[in-house]
Amino acid sequence: MAVNELNPETWGVRPVLFHLGSLDVPSYGFFIGLGILAGVAVYFYEAKKQGGFSEKGLYLAMGSLVGGVLGAKILKWMIDYKYFFANLDNWPALLSGRTIVGGLIGGTIGVWITKKILGLKEKRGNLFAPAVALGVAIGRLGCFFRGCCYGTPTNLPWGVDFGDGIARHPTQLYESLFMLAMFIYLEKVKDRPDVKPGQLFKTLMIAYFIYRFLVEFIKVENTVWLGLTIFQLISIGVILYLVRENVINLITKRQKYAHS
C-alpha cells in the first residue's frame, strides 16, 4: 500500500492550493487542468503560425484529448485492478488518479483513430510535441503538491518530506523539469528545414519513455518482472515500437551492402 493511502488527508506538500470561499481548490486538479489548457493553447498557436487552424485540426486536438483522458484512466484501472473492483460502487474513488504514461499512449491512439475516420494522411506530430511537453511539465506540479508519484528516500539536499518524515526524491519535479527542457528544445528546432513531418512527436515519445524507464529506479513502485516495474516494461515496449522502422531500415541497408 502506498504511503499516501495510509494518510490521505495530510499527505503532500500542499494538497489544497487555495480556497474560494468555502470551496477547496485541489492542487492536483488545478495543475492538471492548467497543463491541458496550456497544451491546447500551444497547439492552437503553432497551428495558426502554419497557416491557420482548420476544422480537421480541431478534430485531431479533440481526438488527442479524449484519447489521453481515457488512456490515463484505463491504464490506471488495469494496473490497480484490485482497487478498481473493490470500489465499483464508489465512483469518486474510481475517477481519482491517472497515469501520464496511459495519457500519452491514449492520446496517440486517439489521434490515429481520428485520422483514420477523417482519412487524413498529413502528419501533425510537430504541432503536438511542444504542446504535450509543456502540458506534462505543468501537470506534474499537481503530483508534487498532492504528493503522488513520489520517489525513494534520499540524503540529497533537495529531498522532500511528503508527510511521513522521510526526505524523498521529488521525482515529480524531475519529470516536470525534464519535460520543460524538452519543450524548450522542441520550440528551438521545430522550424529547422531538416525536421521531417511528425518527427518531433516521435522524438518526444522516445525521449520521455527512456527518461521514464530510468527514473522508475528511484520511484516507489512495485516490481512485476525481472526487477522492473510495469511502467518500465511499458516503456521498453513503446521504445521498441517507435524505433522499429529505424531498425528495419538499418537491417535492409546492411543486407543490400552485403549483397552488393
BALOBA-1460 file (C-alpha; in Angstrom, 3 decimals):
// residues 260
<rec num="1" residu="m" x="0.000" y="0.000" z="0.000"/>
<rec num="2" residu="a" x="1.327" y="3.428" z="-0.916"/>
<rec num="3" residu="v" x="2.132" y="5.822" z="1.921"/>
<rec num="4" residu="n" x="-0.380" y="8.416" z="0.768"/>
<rec num="5" residu="e" x="-3.150" y="5.805" z="1.031"/>
<rec num="6" residu="l" x="-2.332" y="5.475" z="4.736"/>
<rec num="7" residu="n" x="-2.721" y="9.180" z="5.447"/>
<rec num="8" residu="p" x="-4.547" y="10.744" z="2.501"/>
<rec num="9" residu="e" x="-5.699" y="13.933" z="4.207"/>
<rec num="10" residu="t" x="-2.308" y="15.195" z="5.367"/>
<rec num="11" residu="w" x="-0.050" y="13.659" z="2.733"/>
<rec num="12" residu="g" x="1.518" y="16.047" z="0.237"/>
<rec num="13" residu="v" x="3.301" y="19.387" z="0.162"/>
<rec num="14" residu="r" x="0.114" y="21.391" z="-0.414"/>
<rec num="15" residu="p" x="-2.868" y="19.204" z="-1.382"/>
<rec num="16" residu="v" x="-5.235" y="22.211" z="-1.368"/>
<rec num="17" residu="l" x="-3.754" y="25.015" z="-3.436"/>
<rec num="18" residu="f" x="-6.133" y="27.781" z="-2.340"/>
<rec num="19" residu="h" x="-9.691" y="28.452" z="-1.190"/>
<rec num="20" residu="l" x="-12.550" y="30.174" z="-2.974"/>
<rec num="21" residu="g" x="-14.911" y="30.930" z="-0.125"/>
<rec num="22" residu="s" x="-15.916" y="27.517" z="1.201"/>
<rec num="23" residu="l" x="-14.574" y="25.737" z="-1.875"/>
<rec num="24" residu="d" x="-11.218" y="23.991" z="-1.656"/>
<rec num="25" residu="v" x="-9.269" y="24.045" z="-4.914"/>
<rec num="26" residu="p" x="-7.062" y="20.914" z="-5.031"/>
<rec num="27" residu="s" x="-3.529" y="21.365" z="-6.323"/>
<rec num="28" residu="y" x="-3.681" y="18.173" z="-8.369"/>
<rec num="29" residu="g" x="-6.791" y="19.086" z="-10.332"/>
<rec num="30" residu="f" x="-5.720" y="22.705" z="-10.742"/>
<rec num="31" residu="f" x="-2.343" y="21.925" z="-12.325"/>
<rec num="32" residu="i" x="-3.684" y="19.066" z="-14.436"/>
<rec num="33" residu="g" x="-6.340" y="21.433" z="-15.822"/>
<rec num="34" residu="l" x="-3.781" y="24.215" z="-16.290"/>
<rec num="35" residu="g" x="-1.479" y="21.803" z="-18.125"/>
<rec num="36" residu="i" x="-4.257" y="20.782" z="-20.507"/>
<rec num="37" residu="l" x="-5.173" y="24.413" z="-21.205"/>
<rec num="38" residu="a" x="-1.532" y="25.340" z="-21.800"/>
<rec num="39" residu="g" x="-1.072" y="22.405" z="-24.160"/>
<rec num="40" residu="v" x="-4.187" y="23.289" z="-26.149"/>
<rec num="41" residu="a" x="-3.090" y="26.944" z="-26.338"/>
<rec num="42" residu="v" x="0.347" y="25.964" z="-27.683"/>
<rec num="43" residu="y" x="-1.230" y="23.632" z="-30.241"/>
<rec num="44" residu="f" x="-3.587" y="26.395" z="-31.453"/>
<rec num="45" residu="y" x="-0.698" y="28.867" z="-31.596"/>
<rec num="46" residu="e" x="1.547" y="26.544" z="-33.592"/>
<rec num="47" residu="a" x="-1.279" y="25.635" z="-35.983"/>
<rec num="48" residu="k" x="-2.083" y="29.302" z="-36.564"/>
<rec num="49" residu="k" x="1.559" y="30.049" z="-37.385"/>
<rec num="50" residu="q" x="1.479" y="27.330" z="-40.032"/>
<rec num="51" residu="g" x="-1.412" y="28.727" z="-41.979"/>
<rec num="52" residu="g" x="-4.416" y="28.738" z="-39.708"/>
<rec num="53" residu="f" x="-6.406" y="26.286" z="-37.649"/>
<rec num="54" residu="s" x="-8.613" y="24.035" z="-39.761"/>
<rec num="55" residu="e" x="-11.699" y="22.120" z="-38.715"/>
<rec num="56" residu="k" x="-9.798" y="18.869" z="-39.141"/>
<rec num="57" residu="g" x="-7.095" y="20.222" z="-36.860"/>
<rec num="58" residu="l" x="-9.738" y="20.813" z="-34.220"/>
<rec num="59" residu="y" x="-10.973" y="17.224" z="-34.562"/>
<rec num="60" residu="l" x="-7.427" y="15.946" z="-34.116"/>
<rec num="61" residu="a" x="-6.998" y="18.025" z="-30.966"/>
<rec num="62" residu="m" x="-10.278" y="16.652" z="-29.610"/>
<rec num="63" residu="g" x="-9.236" y="13.109" z="-30.506"/>
<rec num="64" residu="s" x="-5.981" y="13.612" z="-28.651"/>
<rec num="65" residu="l" x="-7.704" y="14.974" z="-25.539"/>
<rec num="66" residu="v" x="-10.369" y="12.268" z="-25.415"/>
<rec num="67" residu="g" x="-7.831" y="9.526" z="-26.048"/>
<rec num="68" residu="g" x="-5.479" y="10.978" z="-23.449"/>
<rec num="69" residu="v" x="-8.160" y="11.193" z="-20.761"/>
<rec num="70" residu="l" x="-9.405" y="7.655" z="-21.434"/>
<rec num="71" residu="g" x="-5.902" y="6.214" z="-21.679"/>
<rec num="72" residu="a" x="-4.814" y="7.825" z="-18.417"/>
<rec num="73" residu="k" x="-7.783" y="6.282" z="-16.569"/>
<rec num="74" residu="i" x="-7.944" y="2.881" z="-18.291"/>
<rec num="75" residu="l" x="-4.269" y="2.114" z="-17.670"/>
<rec num="76" residu="k" x="-4.683" y="3.195" z="-14.050"/>
<rec num="77" residu="w" x="-7.616" y="0.804" z="-13.651"/>
<rec num="78" residu="m" x="-5.700" y="-2.014" z="-15.337"/>
<rec num="79" residu="i" x="-2.691" y="-1.603" z="-13.058"/>
<rec num="80" residu="d" x="-4.763" y="-1.202" z="-9.872"/>
<rec num="81" residu="y" x="-7.422" y="-3.718" z="-10.870"/>
<rec num="82" residu="k" x="-7.926" y="-4.934" z="-7.291"/>
<rec num="83" residu="y" x="-8.670" y="-1.367" z="-6.192"/>
<rec num="84" residu="f" x="-10.952" y="-0.956" z="-9.218"/>
<rec num="85" residu="f" x="-13.105" y="-3.995" z="-8.425"/>
<rec num="86" residu="a" x="-13.170" y="-3.152" z="-4.714"/>
<rec num="87" residu="n" x="-14.614" y="0.312" z="-5.481"/>
<rec num="88" residu="l" x="-17.113" y="-0.383" z="-8.247"/>
<rec num="89" residu="d" x="-19.782" y="1.340" z="-6.152"/>
<rec num="90" residu="n" x="-17.529" y="4.308" z="-5.321"/>
<rec num="91" residu="w" x="-17.212" y="6.437" z="-8.471"/>
<rec num="92" residu="p" x="-15.336" y="9.331" z="-6.800"/>
<rec num="93" residu="a" x="-12.607" y="6.852" z="-5.837"/>
<rec num="94" residu="l" x="-12.541" y="5.299" z="-9.309"/>
<rec num="95" residu="l" x="-12.288" y="8.675" z="-11.032"/>
<rec num="96" residu="s" x="-9.372" y="9.817" z="-8.896"/>
<rec num="97" residu="g" x="-5.851" y="9.156" z="-10.116"/>
<rec num="98" residu="r" x="-4.485" y="8.675" z="-13.614"/>
<rec num="99" residu="t" x="-1.220" y="7.882" z="-15.341"/>
<rec num="100" residu="i" x="0.734" y="10.107" z="-17.724"/>
<rec num="101" residu="v" x="2.038" y="7.002" z="-19.477"/>
<rec num="102" residu="g" x="-1.535" y="5.969" z="-20.249"/>
<rec num="103" residu="g" x="-2.386" y="9.525" z="-21.262"/>
<rec num="104" residu="l" x="0.444" y="9.710" z="-23.794"/>
<rec num="105" residu="i" x="-0.363" y="6.332" z="-25.292"/>
<rec num="106" residu="g" x="-4.102" y="7.002" z="-25.275"/>
<rec num="107" residu="g" x="-3.677" y="10.444" z="-26.823"/>
<rec num="108" residu="t" x="-1.551" y="8.967" z="-29.610"/>
<rec num="109" residu="i" x="-4.164" y="6.296" z="-30.285"/>
<rec num="110" residu="g" x="-6.895" y="8.943" z="-30.206"/>
<rec num="111" residu="v" x="-5.149" y="10.954" z="-32.929"/>
<rec num="112" residu="w" x="-4.556" y="7.802" z="-35.002"/>
<rec num="113" residu="i" x="-8.237" y="6.800" z="-34.805"/>
<rec num="114" residu="t" x="-9.360" y="10.348" z="-35.667"/>
<rec num="115" residu="k" x="-7.056" y="10.424" z="-38.696"/>
<rec num="116" residu="k" x="-8.424" y="7.082" z="-39.868"/>
<rec num="117" residu="i" x="-12.019" y="8.297" z="-39.540"/>
<rec num="118" residu="l" x="-11.291" y="11.558" z="-41.380"/>
<rec num="119" residu="g" x="-8.986" y="9.934" z="-43.929"/>
<rec num="120" residu="l" x="-6.101" y="12.272" z="-43.086"/>
<rec num="121" residu="k" x="-2.586" y="11.493" z="-44.274"/>
<rec num="122" residu="e" x="-0.935" y="14.678" z="-43.045"/>
<rec num="123" residu="k" x="1.384" y="14.272" z="-40.063"/>
<rec num="124" residu="r" x="0.835" y="16.856" z="-37.320"/>
<rec num="125" residu="g" x="3.155" y="15.462" z="-34.686"/>
<rec num="126" residu="n" x="5.380" y="18.520" z="-34.875"/>
<rec num="127" residu="l" x="2.429" y="20.603" z="-33.680"/>
<rec num="128" residu="f" x="1.512" y="18.233" z="-30.867"/>
<rec num="129" residu="a" x="5.024" y="17.677" z="-29.492"/>
<rec num="130" residu="p" x="5.673" y="21.089" z="-27.841"/>
<rec num="131" residu="a" x="2.069" y="21.194" z="-26.589"/>
<rec num="132" residu="v" x="2.348" y="17.789" z="-24.930"/>
<rec num="133" residu="a" x="5.738" y="18.567" z="-23.392"/>
<rec num="134" residu="l" x="4.510" y="21.806" z="-21.792"/>
<rec num="135" residu="g" x="1.255" y="20.212" z="-20.643"/>
<rec num="136" residu="v" x="3.068" y="17.405" z="-18.828"/>
<rec num="137" residu="a" x="5.608" y="19.826" z="-17.334"/>
<rec num="138" residu="i" x="2.802" y="21.828" z="-15.746"/>
<rec num="139" residu="g" x="0.589" y="18.878" z="-14.859"/>
<rec num="140" residu="r" x="3.347" y="17.137" z="-12.900"/>
<rec num="141" residu="l" x="3.389" y="20.083" z="-10.471"/>
<rec num="142" residu="g" x="-0.006" y="18.864" z="-9.309"/>
<rec num="143" residu="c" x="1.517" y="15.473" z="-8.499"/>
<rec num="144" residu="f" x="4.237" y="17.191" z="-6.483"/>
<rec num="145" residu="f" x="1.894" y="19.319" z="-4.379"/>
<rec num="146" residu="r" x="-0.509" y="16.401" z="-3.840"/>
<rec num="147" residu="g" x="2.317" y="14.014" z="-3.024"/>
<rec num="148" residu="c" x="1.633" y="11.234" z="-5.521"/>
<rec num="149" residu="c" x="4.244" y="9.579" z="-7.774"/>
<rec num="150" residu="y" x="6.922" y="10.300" z="-5.163"/>
<rec num="151" residu="g" x="10.439" y="8.896" z="-5.037"/>
<rec num="152" residu="t" x="12.501" y="6.714" z="-2.765"/>
<rec num="153" residu="p" x="14.282" y="8.096" z="0.331"/>
<rec num="154" residu="t" x="17.331" y="10.264" z="-0.351"/>
<rec num="155" residu="n" x="20.036" y="12.175" z="1.540"/>
<rec num="156" residu="l" x="20.304" y="14.788" z="-1.196"/>
<rec num="157" residu="p" x="19.701" y="18.372" z="-0.003"/>
<rec num="158" residu="w" x="16.605" y="18.769" z="-2.204"/>
<rec num="159" residu="g" x="14.823" y="15.741" z="-0.721"/>
<rec num="160" residu="v" x="11.177" y="16.481" z="0.143"/>
<rec num="161" residu="d" x="9.110" y="15.256" z="3.089"/>
<rec num="162" residu="f" x="5.664" y="14.425" z="1.713"/>
<rec num="163" residu="g" x="4.170" y="13.617" z="5.097"/>
<rec num="164" residu="d" x="5.923" y="10.655" z="6.671"/>
<rec num="165" residu="g" x="9.011" y="12.466" z="7.971"/>
<rec num="166" residu="i" x="11.270" y="10.937" z="5.298"/>
<rec num="167" residu="a" x="13.114" y="13.039" z="2.715"/>
<rec num="168" residu="r" x="12.340" y="11.596" z="-0.720"/>
<rec num="169" residu="h" x="13.339" y="12.229" z="-4.315"/>
<rec num="170" residu="p" x="10.876" y="14.801" z="-5.745"/>
<rec num="171" residu="t" x="10.518" y="12.691" z="-8.892"/>
<rec num="172" residu="q" x="7.509" y="14.769" z="-9.935"/>
<rec num="173" residu="l" x="9.743" y="17.846" z="-10.206"/>
<rec num="174" residu="y" x="12.399" y="15.854" z="-12.047"/>
<rec num="175" residu="e" x="9.832" y="14.970" z="-14.687"/>
<rec num="176" residu="s" x="8.456" y="18.498" z="-14.797"/>
<rec num="177" residu="l" x="11.945" y="19.904" z="-15.418"/>
<rec num="178" residu="f" x="12.717" y="17.213" z="-17.997"/>
<rec num="179" residu="m" x="9.569" y="17.967" z="-19.982"/>
<rec num="180" residu="l" x="10.153" y="21.713" z="-19.701"/>
<rec num="181" residu="a" x="13.616" y="21.147" z="-21.189"/>
<rec num="182" residu="m" x="12.028" y="19.077" z="-23.968"/>
<rec num="183" residu="f" x="9.537" y="21.883" z="-24.641"/>
<rec num="184" residu="i" x="12.356" y="24.417" z="-24.970"/>
<rec num="185" residu="y" x="14.307" y="22.072" z="-27.242"/>
<rec num="186" residu="l" x="11.295" y="21.321" z="-29.460"/>
<rec num="187" residu="e" x="10.471" y="25.017" z="-29.790"/>
<rec num="188" residu="k" x="14.059" y="25.693" z="-30.801"/>
<rec num="189" residu="v" x="14.271" y="23.039" z="-33.539"/>
<rec num="190" residu="k" x="10.692" y="22.894" z="-34.854"/>
<rec num="191" residu="d" x="11.299" y="25.368" z="-37.704"/>
<rec num="192" residu="r" x="14.511" y="23.815" z="-38.943"/>
<rec num="193" residu="p" x="14.271" y="22.757" z="-42.606"/>
<rec num="194" residu="d" x="15.691" y="19.293" z="-41.879"/>
<rec num="195" residu="v" x="12.874" y="18.406" z="-39.457"/>
<rec num="196" residu="k" x="10.534" y="15.927" z="-41.118"/>
<rec num="197" residu="p" x="6.729" y="15.975" z="-40.599"/>
<rec num="198" residu="g" x="5.813" y="14.126" z="-37.424"/>
<rec num="199" residu="q" x="9.442" y="13.726" z="-36.375"/>
<rec num="200" residu="l" x="9.266" y="15.835" z="-33.224"/>
<rec num="201" residu="f" x="6.471" y="13.876" z="-31.562"/>
<rec num="202" residu="k" x="8.363" y="10.647" z="-32.148"/>
<rec num="203" residu="t" x="11.464" y="12.280" z="-30.666"/>
<rec num="204" residu="l" x="9.492" y="13.411" z="-27.628"/>
<rec num="205" residu="m" x="7.954" y="9.983" z="-27.048"/>
<rec num="206" residu="i" x="11.289" y="8.156" z="-27.299"/>
<rec num="207" residu="a" x="12.992" y="10.674" z="-25.003"/>
<rec num="208" residu="y" x="10.166" y="10.541" z="-22.462"/>
<rec num="209" residu="f" x="9.990" y="6.766" z="-22.258"/>
<rec num="210" residu="i" x="13.781" y="6.469" z="-21.945"/>
<rec num="211" residu="y" x="13.576" y="9.008" z="-19.124"/>
<rec num="212" residu="r" x="10.623" y="7.175" z="-17.567"/>
<rec num="213" residu="f" x="12.453" y="3.847" z="-17.668"/>
<rec num="214" residu="l" x="15.412" y="5.361" z="-15.809"/>
<rec num="215" residu="v" x="13.513" y="7.412" z="-13.214"/>
<rec num="216" residu="e" x="11.475" y="4.360" z="-12.164"/>
<rec num="217" residu="f" x="14.570" y="3.085" z="-10.347"/>
<rec num="218" residu="i" x="14.143" y="5.870" z="-7.778"/>
<rec num="219" residu="k" x="10.345" y="5.826" z="-7.558"/>
<rec num="220" residu="v" x="8.169" y="3.930" z="-5.113"/>
<rec num="221" residu="e" x="6.632" y="1.345" z="-7.445"/>
<rec num="222" residu="n" x="6.107" y="-2.397" z="-7.203"/>
<rec num="223" residu="t" x="8.286" y="-4.544" z="-9.443"/>
<rec num="224" residu="v" x="6.475" y="-7.106" z="-11.573"/>
<rec num="225" residu="w" x="9.109" y="-8.942" z="-13.627"/>
<rec num="226" residu="l" x="12.904" y="-9.147" z="-13.617"/>
<rec num="227" residu="g" x="13.031" y="-6.404" z="-11.008"/>
<rec num="228" residu="l" x="11.278" y="-3.969" z="-13.333"/>
<rec num="229" residu="t" x="8.069" y="-2.013" z="-12.745"/>
<rec num="230" residu="i" x="5.053" y="-2.154" z="-15.035"/>
<rec num="231" residu="f" x="5.953" y="1.317" z="-16.321"/>
<rec num="232" residu="q" x="9.461" y="0.205" z="-17.206"/>
<rec num="233" residu="l" x="8.082" y="-2.744" z="-19.160"/>
<rec num="234" residu="i" x="5.643" y="-0.453" z="-20.971"/>
<rec num="235" residu="s" x="8.486" y="1.989" z="-21.682"/>
<rec num="236" residu="i" x="10.568" y="-0.777" z="-23.275"/>
<rec num="237" residu="g" x="7.618" y="-1.804" z="-25.431"/>
<rec num="238" residu="v" x="6.912" y="1.751" z="-26.595"/>
<rec num="239" residu="i" x="10.569" y="2.465" z="-27.380"/>
<rec num="240" residu="l" x="10.931" y="-0.760" z="-29.387"/>
<rec num="241" residu="y" x="7.756" y="0.051" z="-31.298"/>
<rec num="242" residu="l" x="8.896" y="3.591" z="-32.106"/>
<rec num="243" residu="v" x="12.390" y="2.609" z="-33.286"/>
<rec num="244" residu="r" x="11.244" y="-0.439" z="-35.275"/>
<rec num="245" residu="e" x="11.348" y="1.452" z="-38.595"/>
<rec num="246" residu="n" x="14.898" y="2.636" z="-37.934"/>
<rec num="247" residu="v" x="15.987" y="-0.920" z="-37.116"/>
<rec num="248" residu="i" x="14.279" y="-2.347" z="-40.210"/>
<rec num="249" residu="n" x="15.887" y="0.299" z="-42.434"/>
<rec num="250" residu="l" x="19.303" y="-0.387" z="-40.891"/>
<rec num="251" residu="i" x="18.961" y="-4.142" z="-41.454"/>
<rec num="252" residu="t" x="17.796" y="-3.578" z="-45.037"/>
<rec num="253" residu="k" x="20.764" y="-1.309" z="-45.791"/>
<rec num="254" residu="r" x="23.218" y="-3.831" z="-44.356"/>
<rec num="255" residu="q" x="21.667" y="-6.637" z="-46.420"/>
<rec num="256" residu="k" x="21.937" y="-4.570" z="-49.593"/>
<rec num="257" residu="y" x="25.529" y="-3.722" z="-48.756"/>
<rec num="258" residu="a" x="26.359" y="-7.387" z="-48.081"/>
<rec num="259" residu="h" x="24.950" y="-8.492" z="-51.459"/>
<rec num="260" residu="s" x="26.482" y="-5.637" z="-53.475"/>
